């Protein structure tokens, strides 16, 4: 399924041309090739549109409470399926990120002031939507002394009060590796603490220039160290220029942090100003990576072309817990 025509509703632009991992410019504002068509998607990436009453209702609730979802901001191909099942991932701390990654369609710009009322509105939305498992993600807020950790923790606690027993998964940026800020969030006791590695070591600095490969791994280790028993999770996006034989190394590095859940999915280019798709990864290759990761000791690896970190997140946790106790 092609991404929705309004996946970039603000007409946002990245101010530098994206360079593909093969070293060639992919096109940008005023650059040759900016309007060139991308490679045709294979059949396994074509998704049937599934709008329905639940999708419409969830969108109404989100807009009524002035909230953002990463489902919309990142142009997720699973938005219709997840929203019809009343699953959603909330994007907190606004919709403007202080960092810029080559694959991400969230706007890079100076963020707005922190909305101190956001945690209560998130909790109200969770209650109104009848959710039992919630994923919170957020933009990087390097403009804030604590990276937004206080708001993260407040959101977790507000959800616990509004909907007792609701599972809460958090997917923050790296807080620049600051242990005190990570601790602020961990003290709110999320069910899952996720931080995404996203790509292999060779490509990391080019694709995620404001992050660090080893720092992302350390964030996962810190979460484990701060709260014994804390379930952690990470993600890899394939099709951005990695070689198939590089993926096991990244899985091994994640496994070395003690992480229980890993997701792997296909990169889909949000706009022609973003990193190009390097290759279409087959379902068979994804299945092979899942077997490899679980053989390394990762409790559950969810891998497939349309898998995303928050896709069926509650089920991922249940499968991981079952595997760990087997």
MOQUI-V873727 format. One line per field, one symbol per residue. ss: DSSP state (a for helix, b for strand, c for the rest). Layout:
ss = ???
This chain:
ss = ccccccccccccccccccbcccccbcccccccccccccccccaaacccccccaaaaaaaaaaaacccbbaaaacccccaaaaaaccccbbbbcccbbcccccccccbbcccccccccaaaaaaaaaaaacccbbbbbbccccccccccaaaaaaaaaaaaaaccccbbbbbcccaaacaaaaaaaacccccbbbcccbccaaaaaaacccccaaaaaaaaaaaaaaccccbbbbbbbbcccccaaaaaaaaaaaacccccbbbbbbccccccccccccccccaaaaaaaaaaaaaccccbbbbcccccccccaaaaaaaaaaaaac
